[in-house]
């Protein structure tokens, strides 16, 4: 007869000494008040953005923040990115 693997329960985890992961603690704590914004762009757009970041000695994230803040200001919103 074949033995079927089952998911460990709290009792079996305690018995074998494996700590349970807490679902409430996920991700980095310094990002707790932030949300990721993402989209898909053409490969050439991504390359150009990476090249610009390298030329400016900065990161892609910083360029995107600058672009978002510029757009916010253009539409009379506070630059909060």
C-alpha positions, -999 to +999 in steps of 0.1 A: +000+000+000+014+035-010+017+061+017+002+095+008+020+126+019-002+149+040+003+185+050+018+188+085-006+200+112+003+222+142+006+190+163+031+173+140+051+205+135+055+209+172+065+173+175+092+175+149+103+210+160+095+228+127+083+264+133+051+275+117+052+305+095+029+333+107+007+345+079+003+379+095+040+387+091+046+389+054+070+411+034+093+438+046+082+459+075+095+491+060+070+486+031+040+482+053+025+516+043+034+513+006+017+496-024+034+483-055+023+498-088+032+479-119+024+476-156+038+461-187+058+481-212+075+474-245+110+459-241+125+489-258+109+512-232+124+491-204+158+492-220+157+529-225+146+534-189+175+513-176+200+531-199+188+565-186+191+553-150+227+542-157+235+575-175+221+595-146+238+572-120+204+566-103+178+538-102+148+530-123+127+534-092+139+569-086+133+579-123+097+565-119+092+585-087+104+616-104+081+610-133+051+604-110+058+635-089+061+656-121+028+643-133+012+650-099+025+686-099+013+691-135-022+682-123-020+704-092-015+675-068+012+673-041+044+654-051+041+624-027+058+596-046 
